[in-house]
C-alpha cells in the first residue's frame, strides 16, 4: 500500500525559508519520479517540482530559482527546499507519486504572511 507522509510546513514571513519532507513507503521509491504539488484555496492544483529516478529536476517558472527538490533513495524521502517565500506560495503542499493512478499524501500547510 502506497503511503506518503508530508511534514515541515508552517507559518513563515515573506522572504523566509522552509524545508518540506515526504516519507514514502509501499513501493520501490528509487524507481519512481516524485512530485510536489500545491493547492491554494480557490485555485487549481499546481505542480511545483519534479525529480526523476536519475535526480533530474523540473520546475515551473513561478518557483524556479527559489525551490529545490531533492531525494534520498536510501531513506525513501523526497524534500522540497523553499527559499525567498512569497505570499503567493501560501498553499497546502502535497507529495505525489504516479503508480497506475496518482497517490497523494495528506498535505502540509505552508502559510506565508507578515
C-alpha positions in Angstrom: 0.0 0.0 0.0 1.4 3.3 -1.1 1.9 5.8 1.7 3.2 9.3 1.6 3.6 11.4 4.7 4.5 15.1 4.3 5.9 17.3 7.1 7.7 20.6 7.5 5.0 23.1 6.8 4.3 26.1 8.9 4.0 29.9 9.1 6.8 32.0 7.7 7.3 35.6 6.8 7.9 36.7 3.2 11.5 36.1 2.3 11.8 33.2 4.7 12.5 29.5 4.1 11.0 26.2 4.8 12.0 22.6 4.0 9.3 20.1 3.4 9.8 16.3 3.7 7.8 13.4 2.3 8.4 10.0 3.7 7.4 7.3 1.2 6.6 3.6 1.6 4.8 0.8 -0.2 6.6 1.0 -3.5 10.1 0.9 -4.9 10.9 4.5 -4.2 14.2 4.8 -6.2 12.5 3.8 -9.4 9.7 6.4 -9.4 9.6 10.1 -10.3 8.4 12.1 -7.3 6.4 15.3 -7.5 5.4 18.2 -5.2 2.2 19.9 -5.9 0.4 22.7 -4.1 -3.2 23.9 -3.9 -4.4 27.2 -2.6 -8.0 28.0 -1.8 -9.9 28.8 -4.9 -7.0 27.9 -7.2 -6.2 24.9 -9.3 -3.6 22.3 -8.2 -0.1 23.4 -9.4 2.9 21.3 -10.0 5.9 22.9 -8.3 8.7 20.4 -8.6 9.5 17.0 -10.1 12.5 14.8 -9.6 13.1 11.6 -11.7 15.0 8.5 -10.6 18.2 10.0 -12.0 17.7 13.1 -9.9 16.9 15.3 -12.8 14.6 18.1 -11.8 12.0 20.3 -13.3 10.2 23.5 -12.0 7.7 25.9 -13.3 8.7 29.5 -13.8 6.8 30.6 -10.7 9.3 28.8 -8.3 12.4 28.3 -10.4 15.5 29.6 -8.6 13.7 29.6 -5.3 12.6 26.0 -4.8 14.8 22.9 -4.9 13.6 19.3 -4.9 15.9 16.5 -3.8 15.6 12.9 -2.9 17.3 10.4 -0.5 16.8 7.0 -2.1 18.4 5.3 0.9 15.7 6.6 3.2 12.8 6.8 0.7 12.3 10.5 1.3 11.8 13.5 -1.0 12.4 17.0 0.0 11.4 20.5 -1.1 13.6 23.3 0.0 11.7 26.6 -0.4 13.6 29.9 -0.2 12.6 33.5 -0.6 9.0 32.6 0.1 6.3 34.9 -1.2 2.7 35.5 -0.2 1.5 33.6 -3.3 3.3 30.5 -2.1 0.7 30.0 0.6 -1.0 26.7 -0.1 -1.2 23.1 1.1 1.7 21.2 -0.4 1.4 17.6 -1.4 3.8 14.9 -2.3 2.5 12.8 -5.2 3.7 9.6 -6.9 2.0 8.2 -10.0 1.6 4.4 -9.9 -1.3 3.5 -12.1 -3.0 6.5 -10.5 -1.9 9.5 -8.5 -1.2 8.7 -4.9 -1.3 11.7 -2.5 -0.1 12.4 1.0 -2.3 14.2 3.5 -0.5 17.5 2.7 1.3 20.1 4.8 0.1 23.7 5.1 2.5 26.5 4.2 1.4 30.0 5.1 3.5 33.0 4.1 2.4 36.0 6.0 3.8 39.1 7.6 
